[in-house]
């Protein structure tokens, strides 16, 4: 497989908090000519429509769904430049489970990100939803 050079660079400018321990970057700068990919919010539904009641399993499935969508656009998980994460019932336990799922899916890749605690998502059984933006070579 040929090496993959990213279409964006990530940084944490001086004067801003270092978010490394939270597994995201403060900023992503996309190179000119990159192909932008905007994913709708992905929930923890499997392809057959099933949805685990477990938050951690939903979080893992969300990242699997993002990977499936990106692959269909000839892009990789490492091409993600931005995540917007919505978590129902946000607390320390769910944050830990979310970070574990993110680390398993993204490794040390840290896109820019925002986490928003919410009361409910589109389907009452959904506990997490993530919107992703990716930048891949044209």
N, C-alpha and C positions, 0 to 999 in steps of 0.2 A: 504494500500500500504506500503511495507517495506521501511524503511529509505534508503536514497541514499547517500552513502559516495563517494565523488569524487575520480577519479583515478589520479587527479593532484592537485597540490597546486599552488597558485598564490601569487606573491610578487612584491614589488617595492623596490629594494635594495637601501640602503643609497647611496647618491652621484648621483642618477638619479632623474630627475624631477618626482614629484608625479602626475601621470596621472589620479587620481581618478575623477577629475571634467570632464574629457573627456571620462569617462566610459570604461576604459581599464586598464590592468595591464602591467607592464613592462616585466614580465616573468611568464611562466608556466612551472612547472616541473612535468613530467609525471612519475607515479610510474611504476616500473618494472612489466611486465606481463600484462599491459593494452592493450586493443584491440584498435588499431588506426583506425579512420574512416576519410577518405579524401573526402570531397564533391567538386564536380566541381562547378565553379562559378554559383551562382543562381541569376537569374534576377527576375523582378517583374511580370513575366507571371503567370497567374492563370492556373489551370489544363486544362481548356478548350482553352488555347492559347490566351486569351484576355490579354490586357496590358493597364492599366490606363495611361493617359497622365500626371497625377499628381505625382510629385516626392514622396511626403509623402505616397501616396497609394502604389506606387511601393516598397518603403522601407518596409512597413508593409508586403506586399506580399512576399518579399524576405525572411524575417524572418519566415513567415508561411511555405514557401517552404523548408527552412532549417529544421524546425521542422518536417515536413512530411518525409523528407529524413532520419533524425536521428531516428525517430520512426520506420521506416522500417528496421533499423539496430539494433533495440532494445537498443537505446540510447536516451538520453534526451538533451534538450537544455543546461542544466547545465554541460553537458560533453564537451562542446566546450572549446578548449584550445587556439585556434588561429583563428582570422578573418583577412582577407585581403579584404578591402573595396575599391571599385572603384566608384567614383562619377563624373558624367558629369556635367560641369557647377558649380563646387564647389564654394559655397559662404556661408555667415553666415546663410542665410535662409535655405538652404539645409542642412547645418550642424545641425541646430536646429531640423529640421524635421527628420533627420537621428537619432539623439540622442533620440528623442521621440519614434521612432519606436524600437530602440534598448532597451530602458528602458522598454517599454511595453512587449517586447519579453523575455528579459533576466533578468529583475529586477535588483538586485544588483550584479548579476554575471558579472564579468569583465575579460574576457579572454584577452590574449595578442592580440594586434591588430596593423595593419598598414592601414592608409587611403591614397589612391593615387588618386589625381584629374586627370581626363583624358578628352581628347577632344571628344571621342566617344567610344562606346562599339560595340560588334558584330552586334547588330541590332540597327539601328539609333534611334529607338524609346525608347531604354533602357536608363534609367537615372542613374541606380545604379546596381551594381553586387557585390556579396559577395562570396568569397571562405571561407569555414570553415573546420577546422580540429578538430576532437573530440577524446577524450580518454575515453573509457568506460571499465568497468571491463570485463575480459575475461569470 
